[in-house]
Amino acid sequence: MLGFLSNVHETIDVAVPAGMTLSESVDLAGARLVAVVMPSNWMAAALTFQVSHDGGQHWADMYDSDGKEITVAAAASRFIALNPALFSMAPMIKVRSGLGSASMPQTEGCMLHFIVRNGD
């Protein structure tokens, strides 16, 4: 556990504007997304992700090798641990409120906090 804590790189603030479903883009700069801290004003909706492999020129919804959208159950005021292996190949990422096929706009602007770390 101590090794994990010593590899914590930073917390990145990620805004989902009021009335929107997608956050701004986040450059993970080689770090892995390992957790997300949900704000107290989050309207209950799952988190899904878009990823860019080419510096933000093109974006694609994130799926696993079985063809299932990467979905995280989320609610207000939660610290959600993520599997960093899922995000190891995601150089740039956006978070979505809801599913790709059924996104859910947030009524208020929300600030999520990505916890990222360097290394394996």
C-alpha positions as CSV (number, residue, x, y, z in Angstrom):
1,M,0.0,0.0,0.0
2,L,2.8,2.4,0.8
3,G,4.2,2.0,-2.8
4,F,0.8,3.0,-4.2
5,L,0.7,6.1,-2.0
6,S,4.2,7.2,-2.9
7,N,3.3,7.0,-6.6
8,V,0.3,9.4,-6.3
9,H,1.1,12.0,-8.9
10,E,-1.6,14.6,-8.5
11,T,-5.3,15.5,-8.3
12,I,-6.7,16.9,-11.5
13,D,-9.9,19.0,-11.3
14,V,-12.4,18.1,-14.1
15,A,-15.4,20.3,-14.8
16,V,-18.7,19.1,-16.3
17,P,-20.5,22.4,-17.0
18,A,-24.2,23.0,-16.1
19,G,-26.5,21.6,-18.8
20,M,-23.7,19.5,-20.3
21,T,-22.8,15.8,-20.3
22,L,-19.1,15.8,-21.2
23,S,-16.2,17.3,-19.3
24,E,-13.4,19.2,-20.7
25,S,-10.5,17.1,-22.0
26,V,-7.8,16.0,-19.6
27,D,-4.2,15.3,-20.7
28,L,-3.1,12.5,-18.3
29,A,0.5,13.2,-19.3
30,G,1.5,9.6,-18.9
31,A,-0.2,9.1,-15.5
32,R,-2.9,6.5,-14.9
33,L,-6.3,7.4,-13.6
34,V,-6.8,5.4,-10.4
35,A,-9.7,7.1,-8.7
36,V,-12.4,9.8,-9.0
37,V,-13.8,11.9,-6.2
38,M,-17.4,12.9,-6.9
39,P,-18.8,16.3,-5.9
40,S,-21.7,16.7,-3.5
41,N,-23.9,18.2,-6.3
42,W,-23.6,15.3,-8.7
43,M,-27.0,14.2,-10.1
44,A,-27.0,10.4,-10.0
45,A,-25.7,9.1,-13.3
46,A,-23.1,6.6,-14.2
47,L,-19.7,7.7,-15.5
48,T,-18.5,6.7,-19.0
49,F,-15.5,8.0,-20.9
50,Q,-14.2,9.2,-24.2
51,V,-10.5,8.8,-25.1
52,S,-8.2,10.4,-27.6
53,H,-5.1,8.6,-28.8
54,D,-3.9,11.5,-31.0
55,G,-3.7,14.6,-28.9
56,G,-7.4,15.5,-28.9
57,Q,-8.0,15.4,-32.7
58,H,-10.3,12.4,-32.6
59,W,-12.4,11.0,-29.7
60,A,-14.0,7.6,-29.2
61,D,-16.2,6.1,-26.5
62,M,-14.3,3.7,-24.3
63,Y,-15.1,0.0,-24.5
64,D,-13.5,-3.1,-23.2
65,S,-12.4,-6.1,-25.4
66,D,-15.9,-7.7,-24.9
67,G,-17.6,-4.7,-26.5
68,K,-19.0,-3.3,-23.3
69,E,-18.8,0.4,-22.6
70,I,-16.6,1.1,-19.6
71,T,-19.1,2.2,-17.0
72,V,-18.6,3.3,-13.4
73,A,-21.5,3.5,-11.0
74,A,-21.3,7.0,-9.4
75,A,-23.2,9.1,-7.0
76,A,-22.7,12.3,-5.0
77,S,-19.9,12.6,-2.5
78,R,-18.1,9.3,-3.3
79,F,-14.5,8.4,-3.6
80,I,-14.5,5.7,-6.4
81,A,-11.4,3.5,-6.8
82,L,-10.8,2.6,-10.5
83,N,-8.8,-0.2,-12.1
84,P,-5.8,1.6,-13.5
85,A,-5.2,-1.1,-16.1
86,L,-8.4,0.1,-17.9
87,F,-6.9,3.6,-18.3
88,S,-3.3,2.7,-19.0
89,M,-3.7,3.4,-22.7
90,A,-5.7,6.6,-22.3
91,P,-3.4,9.6,-22.9
92,M,-6.3,12.0,-23.1
93,I,-9.7,11.5,-21.6
94,K,-13.1,13.1,-21.0
95,V,-15.7,11.9,-18.5
96,R,-19.4,11.7,-19.4
97,S,-22.5,11.9,-17.2
98,G,-24.5,8.8,-18.2
99,L,-24.0,6.3,-21.0
100,G,-22.8,7.0,-24.5
101,S,-26.3,6.0,-25.8
102,A,-28.1,7.8,-22.9
103,S,-26.1,10.7,-21.6
104,M,-27.6,12.8,-18.7
105,P,-26.9,16.5,-18.5
106,Q,-25.9,17.8,-15.0
107,T,-28.3,20.6,-13.9
108,E,-25.5,22.4,-12.0
109,G,-21.8,22.7,-12.9
110,C,-19.9,19.9,-11.2
111,M,-16.2,19.6,-10.4
112,L,-14.9,16.0,-10.2
113,H,-11.4,15.2,-9.0
114,F,-9.3,12.7,-10.9
115,I,-6.6,11.0,-8.8
116,V,-3.8,9.9,-11.0
117,R,-0.4,8.3,-10.5
118,N,2.8,7.7,-12.4
119,G,4.3,4.2,-12.9
120,D,2.7,0.8,-12.7
